[in-house]
């Protein structure tokens, strides 16, 4: 055997040992370690979702699934945004949405249109939305003063959006009779 062949054989043996060692080291680690899953896909699947119904003056009304903790602005964006006829001043875009909430985006009243009757004397274009109304808008409802209106807003901020008008009974100072009085004047 020549010196050249001995060096070449030693080189080949070294390469085989290195590659074999890597293969054995990788096989042992693969057997001990659980299979890896993409982190982004797992986090997206585990994130709680809420289902909201967006209607009114929006580009694409319908049902939308949003991440838990979303706001009315997020629901509006998923619905393609507001139409030019939308009255966004009457919508609290920062209000959180809850599962099963209907987000209603009202239309602007045409100039000279008769205001909808309300005890506050203000002009409202329809029912007051419990999940987006300001304390001032709630105060305009019959039997709801500034203190109770603030309690409704505080309850909404602490417990999330109202799912039904009946949930008003959970607000201190509002009983079943008051809820019945407000039933045709408010929506969740």
ABEGO torsion letter per residue (X at the ends): XBAAAAAAAAAAAAAAAAAAAAAAAAAAAAAABBBBBBAAAAAAAABBBBBBBBBEBBABBEBBBBBBGBBAAAAAAAAGEBBAABBAAABBAABBBBBGBBBBBBBBBBBGBBBBBBAAGBBBAEBBBAAABBAAAAAABBGBBAAAAAAAAAAAAAAEBBABAAAAAABBGBBAAAAAAAAAABBX
